[in-house]
Amino acid sequence: MIDPYYKSLDKNLYLLHGDTMELLPQFDHQFDMVFADPPYFLSNNGLSIQSGKIVSVNKGAWDKSHGFDYVNDFNRKWLSLVREKMKDDATIWISGTMHNIFSVGQILTELGFKILNVITWEKTNPPPNFSCRFFTHSSEQIIWARKHEKVPHYFNYDLMKELNDDKQMKDVWKLPAIAPWEKSCGKHPTQKPLSVLTRLILASTKPNAWILDPFSGSSTTGIAANLANRRFLGIDQETEFLEISIKRKQEIENEKTAELYRQKIAGFITKEQFSTFVHQEISDTGIKVALGFCRSDNVKKSKSSTVFYFHAIEGNNKVKEFPIGILEAQKLILYSGGRGRPNQFTGLMADIQSVELKHKSDIKGKENSETEFYYEVTLKDSFEESETLKGVINLSVLFEKIDEKNRKLFQQYLPALATWENVLKSITAVGVA
C-alpha cells in the first residue's frame, strides 16, 4: 500500500511523490483517462523569449535528451506501465513537440494503442521567434489514443460541437497559453493552461471519472478534473511542484473561487457555460437507456440474443453522426409499433457491454441488406423479460427534459437515448401516445 503525499478532504485529488516508473507497478487501480505531459527533451542550452526577456530553454536534468534510443526507451517504459493502469475503454492524451511527439506516436502504435486524433493546439499568445531564421513556434501537438483497437471509447461529440458554434470540432484548437491568474500559487516551467486540459477532460470522460497524470507537475490536470467533477491521481518527483499542487487544490475548495475559475477558463462560448454544463451533468447521472426498435414478429426471437443491431443511416444512406449518446447508455430496452399501431415497450431489457459501427459485409446474415451500416450492440447477457417494462409509451414523458434530437431519432426508429426514470414514468400513462 502506498501512502499518498497528499489526499484532499473531499478525496477527489491524490498526489504521490516519487518516480512514476517505480510507483505505477505498486498499485492496482485502473483509470478512465490519462493525460501525460512527459519530458520534451528540448533542454539543449538554447534561448527563448519570455515576457520580453531572453531566457534559457533549459528546464532541468530531467528534460535533457541523451539520443534517440534513450528517448524511445523512456517513452516505451512509461507508456507500457501506464497502459496497465487504463480500463479497457480508457483513452490517453499525450502532449509534445517535434522533440518527442514522433517517438510517442511510434511507441503507441507498437504497444497496441489506436491513435484517434493528433490535436494541434495553436497558442494565441506564443513567444516570438528569437533568431528570426525560421517560423515562430506557436503550437504543440496532443495525441489522443485509446487502449485497444476494437474496444469503443467515450467521446462527448455533442458538447464539442456545441462549443464550436454547432459545427463538428476540428483537430486544431486555438486556445491561449497559460494566464497569470493560473500561477497564483507558484510557477512550473512547463505548466499547461486550464483551457486545454478542461476541453480534453470534458471531451473524453463522464462525471466522477478517475484521471491519471504520471508527470503531474503543478497538477493542472487535477485542478481541471476537480472543477469538472472528476477525480484525480497525480505523480511527480519534485516536492516543490507537489506543494504548488496542494495550494492550487486548496484554492478551489472555496466554491466561490472554483466558480470564478470556471468562468475564467477560455474555450467556452459564455462565461457561465462550463458551470452550467457541470451542474447539468450532476443532475443527469442517473441510469441512461438506449431505445431499440424491434418488429413485433421478431420480439420472441430476440429474447435469446446477446447482440442487437441499430440502423446507422440517414435517408441518403450516409452514416449518421456518432455518437448520439448511445455510448453513455448502460441498458438497452426494446420497443415495437408503427404503421398505425402505438409504440410500446416489449418488456425486453439487457445490459450493454459495447457498441461498434460495422458495414453490412462484416455482419453474418446482413450481407445483402439495403442498409449499408449498422451499430452492433454487444450485450453482457441475453435479454431479460420484465412485465414492468411492458406498455404503451407516452412520448412527451419519455423525452421530458431530454433534447429534441432523441425524440426525432426515436420517431425515425433510429437509436435514441432516454433515462431509466423517464422510461418507467412513460409506461404509467397507458394509452397516451
HUDA-V457906 format. One line per field, one symbol per residue. ss: DSSP state (H for helix, E for strand, C for the rest). A space follows every 10 residues. Layout:
ss = ???
This chain:
ss = CCCCCEECCC CCEEEEECCH HHHHHHCCCC EEEEEECCCC CCCCCCEEEE CCEEEECCCC HHHCCCCHHH HHHHHHHHHH HHHHCEEEEE EEEEEECCCC HHHHHHHHHH CCCEEEEEEE EEECCCCCCC CCCCCCCCEE EEEEEECCCC CCCCCCHHHH HHHCCCCCCC CEEEECCCCH HHHCCCCCCC CCCHHHHHHH HHHHCCCCCE EEECCCCCCH HHHHHHHCCC EEEEEECCHH HHHHHHHHHH HHCCHHHHHH HHHHCCCCCC CCHHHHHHHH HHHCCCCEEE EEECCHHHHH HHCCCCEEEE ECECCCCCEC CCCCCHHHCC EEEEEEEECC EEEEEEEEEE EEEEEEEEEH HHCCCCCCCC CCEEEEEEEC CCCEEEEEEE EECCHHHHCC CCCHHHHHHH HCCCCEEEEH HHHHHHHHCC CCC
